Structures are given as C-alpha cells and as structure tokens.
Amino acid sequence: MRARRNAGFTLVELLVAITVLAIVAVLGWRGLDSIVRSRTKLTEQMEHARGIQLAFAQMQSDLEQLAGTELLGQRQRLVADNARLIFVRTVFPENAPSQLQVVSYRLRDGVLTRRESVNTRDLGQLDSLWQVALGDTDPVPGVALQAGVASMAVRIWDSGAWRAPASNTSTSAAQPAPGPQLGVNGMKGLEMSLQLQGQSNPLVKILLLGAV
C-alpha cells in the first residue's frame, strides 16, 4: 500500500502543475496577442504609407504640367494654405489641342481629396473655374486619396528660397493677389508635408513645378 501511494501524485502536486500550465498559457496568449496587434498596426502603417505615396505621385504628375506665364500671363496659377492646394495645369487630350484645367487638393475632416475641373481653352471660363475652386462650390465631389491625415503644409521654392505661397481666397485667376507675390518665373519646386494621425513626424515630399 505504501509503494502504491508513493507512485501517484498528491493533490498539492496537481494544483502546482495546473498553476504552472495556466501561467504558461497566459504568457503564451499575451505574446500571441502582442504579435497580432503589432502585425495589425504594421499593416495599417504600410497601407497609409502606400496611400501617401500614391497621393504624392498624383501631385507630381499634376504639378509637372503646371501652366506657365506664356498661357496665363499675369493670372494667378497657384495658391495654397494648410488645408488646400489649387493650381492651373495644362492637359493634352488625345487628337486635340492642349487645354487648361484647375486642380484642387483639399484636406477636410481628415481626408485628402483631389478634384479637377473641366478642360477649357477659354481664359474667361478658366477664371470662372478658378473662382469655383477657390470658393469650393463645385458640386462634383472630390476623389478621396488618403484618410487619417491630421494636417498639411505647403512651401514653394521661389527664387532661391522657401516661401509660403499665396493663399488669398477672394482673388480671381485674372488678377494678381494683393501684397507680396511669389516670382512668376522663379517657382521651381513645392514642398508638401502631410501629418498622419497617430504619427510623430510628417511625411514630406519635394515636388517639381513644371516639366523638366
């Protein structure tokens, strides 16, 4: 009888074993949960980075066709502030002469959107389209490029220095904005900064103005 009792497990030993297994299970679950959370966060960051890269690529494609003074004269061709970027670009439809178009990037409720006007060769119509873009009265909704954007900031490389671009909301394209103006022919580059929600540092991209 004594030998048979020594060959088994006591209640205390079973409780100790169960406790150890429970601790190991909890630690394993916490480690797995941490891995899953990290993977989810990394996936979200990669999706945001991919969305921002596509937005920057679209901006670069648009700004490379920024209309010059030979087409617009002294008309204002670019305005920007911490919520919008509006400019006039040249478009080249297939089997048709070049035309002009107003392109607007806006940040609203954390979503960066892009909107483009109809094409035109009439400068009078272009002035009207410019006013619509400045007033954000176009009934056509913009195309969402990226969500989760906390803020945006724009600077222009003008005549050898970074400057804040014109941001007057009431000026038409047909008249220069009041106050200090950026050089008509000195604008060569644009710095776009997008601050994503939950990120410590903004994503910055230098974009060329006009075709190289």
C-alpha positions as CSV (number, residue, x, y, z in Angstrom):
1,M,0.0,0.0,0.0
2,R,2.9,2.4,0.8
3,A,4.5,1.7,-2.5
4,R,1.3,2.4,-4.4
5,R,0.8,5.7,-2.6
6,N,4.3,6.8,-3.5
7,A,3.8,6.1,-7.2
8,G,0.9,8.6,-7.5
9,F,0.5,12.4,-7.4
10,T,-0.7,14.3,-4.4
11,L,-3.4,17.0,-4.7
12,V,-0.8,19.7,-4.0
13,E,1.4,18.5,-6.8
14,L,-1.6,18.5,-9.2
15,L,-2.5,22.1,-8.2
16,V,1.1,23.2,-8.7
17,A,1.2,21.7,-12.1
18,I,-2.1,23.2,-13.1
19,T,-0.9,26.6,-11.9
20,V,2.3,26.4,-13.9
21,L,0.4,25.4,-17.0
22,A,-2.0,28.3,-16.5
23,I,0.8,30.8,-16.2
24,V,2.5,29.4,-19.3
25,A,-0.8,29.6,-21.2
26,V,-1.4,33.2,-20.1
27,L,2.2,34.2,-21.1
28,G,1.8,32.5,-24.5
29,W,-1.6,34.2,-25.1
30,R,-0.1,37.6,-24.2
31,G,2.8,37.0,-26.6
32,L,0.5,35.9,-29.4
33,D,-1.8,38.9,-28.8
34,S,1.2,41.3,-28.9
35,I,2.3,39.8,-32.2
36,V,-1.2,40.1,-33.7
37,R,-1.5,43.7,-32.6
38,S,1.9,44.6,-33.9
39,R,1.1,42.9,-37.2
40,T,-2.2,44.8,-37.5
41,K,-0.5,48.1,-36.7
42,L,2.3,47.5,-39.2
43,T,-0.3,46.6,-41.9
44,E,-2.2,49.9,-41.2
45,Q,1.1,51.9,-41.4
46,M,2.0,50.2,-44.7
47,E,-1.4,51.0,-46.1
48,H,-1.1,54.6,-45.0
49,A,2.4,54.8,-46.5
50,R,1.2,53.3,-49.8
51,G,-1.7,55.7,-49.9
52,I,0.5,58.7,-49.3
53,Q,3.0,57.6,-51.9
54,L,0.1,57.3,-54.5
55,A,-1.1,60.8,-53.4
56,F,2.4,62.2,-53.8
57,A,2.8,60.5,-57.2
58,Q,-0.5,62.1,-58.4
59,M,0.5,65.5,-57.2
60,Q,3.8,65.2,-59.0
61,S,2.1,64.2,-62.2
62,D,-0.3,67.2,-61.9
63,L,2.4,69.8,-60.9
64,E,4.7,68.7,-63.8
65,Q,2.0,70.2,-66.1
66,L,1.7,73.5,-64.2
67,A,0.6,76.1,-66.7
68,G,3.2,78.8,-67.4
69,T,3.1,82.6,-68.0
70,E,3.0,82.1,-71.8
71,L,-0.5,80.7,-71.3
72,L,-1.8,82.6,-68.3
73,G,0.1,85.9,-68.4
74,Q,-0.1,87.5,-65.0
75,R,-3.0,85.3,-63.9
76,Q,-2.6,83.6,-60.6
77,R,-1.7,80.0,-61.2
78,L,-1.2,78.5,-57.7
79,V,-2.5,79.1,-54.2
80,A,-2.1,77.0,-51.1
81,D,-2.5,77.0,-47.3
82,N,-2.8,74.4,-44.5
83,A,-6.0,72.9,-46.0
84,R,-5.8,73.2,-49.8
85,L,-3.6,73.3,-52.9
86,I,-5.1,74.8,-56.0
87,F,-3.4,75.4,-59.3
88,V,-3.9,75.5,-63.1
89,R,-2.3,72.8,-65.2
90,T,-2.1,72.1,-68.9
91,V,-3.7,68.9,-70.2
92,F,-3.2,67.3,-73.6
93,P,-6.3,65.4,-74.8
94,E,-5.8,62.8,-77.5
95,N,-6.2,64.2,-81.0
96,A,-7.0,67.7,-79.6
97,P,-5.1,70.9,-78.8
98,S,-3.7,71.5,-75.3
99,Q,-6.2,72.8,-72.8
100,L,-6.2,74.2,-69.3
101,Q,-7.7,72.7,-66.1
102,V,-8.0,73.8,-62.5
103,V,-6.9,71.1,-60.0
104,S,-7.7,71.2,-56.3
105,Y,-6.3,69.2,-53.4
106,R,-8.2,69.7,-50.1
107,L,-7.9,68.4,-46.6
108,R,-11.3,68.1,-44.8
109,D,-12.3,66.0,-41.8
110,G,-9.0,64.1,-42.0
111,V,-9.4,63.1,-45.7
112,L,-7.2,64.4,-48.5
113,T,-9.2,64.7,-51.7
114,R,-8.5,65.7,-55.3
115,R,-10.8,67.4,-57.7
116,E,-10.3,68.6,-61.3
117,S,-12.4,71.0,-63.4
118,V,-13.5,70.6,-67.0
119,N,-10.9,71.3,-69.7
120,T,-11.1,74.7,-71.4
121,R,-9.2,76.9,-73.8
122,D,-11.3,80.0,-72.9
123,L,-9.5,82.2,-70.3
124,G,-12.8,83.7,-69.3
125,Q,-14.2,80.3,-68.5
126,L,-10.9,79.5,-66.7
127,D,-11.4,82.5,-64.4
128,S,-14.9,81.2,-63.5
129,L,-13.5,77.7,-62.8
130,W,-10.8,79.3,-60.7
131,Q,-13.3,81.1,-58.6
132,V,-15.3,77.9,-58.1
133,A,-12.2,76.1,-56.9
134,L,-11.3,78.9,-54.5
135,G,-14.8,79.0,-53.1
136,D,-15.1,75.2,-53.0
137,T,-18.5,75.5,-54.7
138,D,-18.0,72.8,-57.3
139,P,-21.0,70.3,-57.0
140,V,-18.8,67.4,-58.2
141,P,-17.3,65.6,-55.2
142,G,-13.6,65.2,-54.9
143,V,-11.9,61.8,-55.1
144,A,-10.6,60.6,-51.7
145,L,-6.9,59.9,-51.9
146,Q,-6.0,59.3,-48.2
147,A,-7.8,59.2,-44.9
148,G,-6.3,59.8,-41.4
149,V,-4.4,63.0,-42.4
150,A,-4.2,65.4,-39.4
151,S,-2.7,68.4,-41.2
152,M,-0.9,69.5,-44.4
153,A,1.6,72.3,-45.0
154,V,3.0,73.7,-48.3
155,R,6.1,75.7,-49.1
156,I,7.3,77.0,-52.5
157,W,10.9,77.1,-53.7
158,D,10.9,80.6,-55.2
159,S,13.9,82.5,-56.5
160,G,16.4,80.5,-54.3
161,A,14.4,80.4,-51.0
162,W,11.5,78.5,-49.4
163,R,8.4,80.8,-49.2
164,A,4.8,80.5,-48.2
165,P,2.6,80.6,-51.3
166,A,-0.3,83.0,-51.8
167,S,-3.5,81.9,-50.0
168,N,-6.0,84.7,-50.8
169,T,-9.4,83.2,-51.1
170,S,-11.2,86.0,-53.0
171,T,-8.6,86.7,-55.7
172,S,-9.5,85.6,-59.2
173,A,-7.1,84.0,-61.6
174,A,-7.4,87.0,-63.8
175,Q,-5.8,89.4,-61.2
176,P,-2.7,89.1,-59.2
177,A,-3.3,88.7,-55.4
178,P,-2.6,91.8,-53.3
179,G,0.5,92.0,-51.2
180,P,3.9,90.3,-51.8
181,Q,3.9,87.9,-54.7
182,L,5.9,84.9,-55.5
183,G,8.1,85.2,-58.5
184,V,6.2,84.5,-61.7
185,N,9.1,82.6,-63.2
186,G,11.1,81.7,-60.1
187,M,8.8,78.9,-58.8
188,K,10.7,75.7,-59.3
189,G,9.6,73.3,-56.5
190,L,6.9,72.6,-53.9
191,E,7.4,71.0,-50.5
192,M,4.3,69.1,-49.3
193,S,4.1,67.9,-45.7
194,L,1.3,65.6,-44.6
195,Q,0.9,64.7,-40.9
196,L,-0.8,61.4,-40.4
197,Q,-2.9,60.9,-37.3
198,G,-1.0,59.0,-34.6
199,Q,2.4,59.6,-36.2
200,S,5.1,61.7,-34.6
201,N,6.7,63.1,-37.8
202,P,5.1,64.3,-41.0
203,L,5.7,62.7,-44.4
204,V,7.5,65.3,-46.6
205,K,7.8,65.3,-50.4
206,I,9.6,67.7,-52.7
207,L,7.7,68.1,-56.0
208,L,8.9,69.8,-59.2
209,L,6.8,72.6,-60.7
210,G,6.6,72.4,-64.5
211,A,8.1,69.8,-66.8
212,V,11.8,69.3,-66.7
